[in-house]
Amino acid sequence: MARRWPWVVAATVAALDRATKHLIETRVAEWEAIPVIEGFFRIVHTRNTGVAFSLFAEQGSGEQGWVLTALTSALTVLVAVLLWNSSRSLREHWTLPAAFSLIFAGAAGNLYDRLAFGSVTDFLDFYAGLHHWPAFNVADSAITCGAMLLLANAWFSRKGRAGGV
C-alpha cells in the first residue's frame, strides 16, 4: 500500500473535482452567482476554454483549442510518469509523490472536461469589491497546491544540502 497512496490521493482528488463540477453543471445555471460570503466569495457557474484561472481563454476555441488540448494531454502524461517514478522510490520524502499526485489529479480532471465538453467548468469566485480573481475549480486548486509542494521541496532540499534546515 505504501507505493499506492499517491495514486489513491490522485483518484480521490480527481473524483472530488468531477463530483463538484457535476453538481454545479446540474444545479447552477451558467453565469448564475450564489453568494456565500457577501463581498468576498460566491459560487458562479462559468465555462473556461483556456487553462487554469482562465489563462489563454481567448485561444481556447477552434484550432488553437486543439493545440491547448494536445499540450495539456502531453503534460498530463508527463506528470503521470513523474508520479509513477516518485511513487516507486518512496524514501523518507513524501512531498514529491504528494505534489505529483495533486498536479496529476488536477490536470487529468481538467483534461477530461476539455475532451468531453470542450471547456472546463469553473465555479469558485473570490473577489473584493470589483476586483475578482479568475474563477477556478478543485482541479486548479490541486495543481496550485501540488506546485507549491514542489517549490517547498526544492527550497528545503537546497537548504538542507547547504547546511541550513
C-alpha positions in Angstrom: 0.0 0.0 0.0 2.9 2.3 0.7 3.5 2.8 -3.1 -0.1 3.1 -3.9 -1.1 6.1 -1.7 -0.1 8.7 -4.3 -2.5 7.1 -6.8 -5.3 6.9 -4.2 -4.8 10.6 -3.5 -4.9 11.4 -7.2 -8.0 9.3 -7.8 -9.7 10.9 -4.7 -8.9 14.4 -5.8 -10.0 13.7 -9.4 -13.3 12.2 -8.2 -13.9 15.2 -5.9 -13.2 17.5 -8.8 -15.6 15.7 -11.2 -18.3 15.5 -8.4 -18.2 19.2 -7.7 -18.2 20.1 -11.3 -21.2 17.8 -11.9 -23.0 19.4 -9.0 -22.5 22.9 -10.4 -23.4 21.8 -14.0 -26.6 20.2 -12.9 -27.8 22.6 -10.2 -26.5 26.1 -11.1 -27.4 27.9 -14.4 -24.5 29.1 -16.4 -23.4 32.6 -15.1 -25.7 32.3 -12.1 -24.0 33.6 -9.0 -24.7 32.3 -5.5 -23.3 34.5 -2.7 -21.6 32.5 0.0 -19.7 35.3 1.9 -21.0 38.6 0.7 -18.4 40.8 -0.8 -15.7 38.0 -0.8 -16.8 34.6 -2.2 -19.5 33.2 -4.3 -20.3 30.2 -6.4 -20.7 31.0 -10.1 -21.0 28.6 -13.0 -18.6 29.5 -15.8 -17.1 27.7 -18.7 -13.4 28.1 -19.3 -11.9 27.3 -22.7 -8.4 28.4 -21.5 -6.2 26.8 -18.9 -6.0 27.3 -15.1 -7.5 30.5 -13.9 -8.8 31.3 -17.5 -5.3 31.9 -18.9 -5.3 31.8 -22.7 -9.1 31.6 -22.7 -9.2 33.6 -26.0 -7.0 30.9 -27.6 -9.1 28.0 -26.2 -11.5 27.6 -29.1 -11.2 26.4 -32.7 -7.9 25.2 -34.0 -6.0 26.9 -31.1 -8.2 24.9 -28.7 -6.9 21.7 -30.1 -3.3 22.9 -29.5 -4.1 23.6 -25.9 -5.8 20.2 -25.5 -2.8 18.5 -27.1 -0.4 20.3 -24.8 -2.5 19.6 -21.8 -2.6 15.9 -22.8 1.2 15.7 -23.2 1.8 17.5 -19.8 -0.7 15.2 -18.1 1.2 12.1 -19.4 4.5 13.7 -18.3 3.2 14.3 -14.8 1.8 10.7 -14.7 5.3 9.4 -15.5 6.8 11.6 -12.8 4.2 10.4 -10.3 5.0 6.8 -11.3 8.7 7.3 -10.8 8.3 9.2 -7.5 5.9 6.6 -6.1 8.2 3.7 -7.0 11.1 5.3 -5.0 9.2 6.4 -1.8 12.1 7.2 0.5 11.8 9.4 3.5 10.3 12.2 1.5 6.6 12.2 0.8 6.4 15.7 -0.8 7.3 14.7 -4.4 4.7 11.9 -4.7 2.1 14.1 -3.0 2.9 17.1 -5.3 2.8 14.9 -8.4 -0.5 13.3 -7.2 -2.2 16.7 -6.8 -0.9 18.0 -10.1 -1.8 14.8 -12.0 -5.3 14.8 -10.5 -5.9 18.4 -11.4 -4.5 18.0 -14.9 -6.5 14.8 -15.6 -9.7 16.4 -14.2 -9.5 19.4 -16.4 -8.3 17.4 -19.4 -11.4 15.2 -19.0 -13.7 18.2 -19.1 -11.9 19.7 -22.1 -12.2 16.4 -24.1 -15.7 15.6 -23.0 -17.3 19.1 -23.1 -14.8 21.4 -25.0 -14.3 23.5 -21.9 -13.8 23.3 -18.2 -16.3 24.1 -15.5 -15.1 26.8 -13.1 -17.2 27.9 -10.1 -15.1 29.2 -7.2 -15.2 33.0 -7.4 -13.2 35.1 -4.8 -13.4 38.9 -5.0 -13.1 42.1 -3.1 -15.4 44.8 -4.4 -15.0 44.9 -8.2 -11.7 43.0 -8.1 -12.2 39.4 -9.0 -9.6 36.6 -9.0 -10.5 34.4 -12.1 -13.0 31.7 -11.2 -11.4 28.3 -10.7 -12.3 24.7 -9.6 -11.0 21.9 -7.4 -8.6 20.7 -10.2 -7.0 24.2 -10.4 -6.6 24.2 -6.6 -4.9 20.8 -6.7 -2.5 21.9 -9.4 -1.6 25.0 -7.4 -1.1 23.1 -4.1 1.0 20.5 -5.9 3.2 23.2 -7.5 3.6 24.8 -4.1 4.7 21.5 -2.6 7.2 21.1 -5.4 8.6 24.6 -4.7 8.8 23.8 -0.9 10.5 20.6 -1.7 13.1 22.3 -3.9 13.6 25.1 -1.3 14.1 22.8 1.7 16.2 20.3 -0.2 18.5 23.1 -1.3 18.7 24.5 2.3 19.4 21.0 3.7 22.3 20.5 1.2 23.7 23.9 2.1 23.8 23.1 5.8 20.6 25.0 6.6 17.4 23.4 7.7 
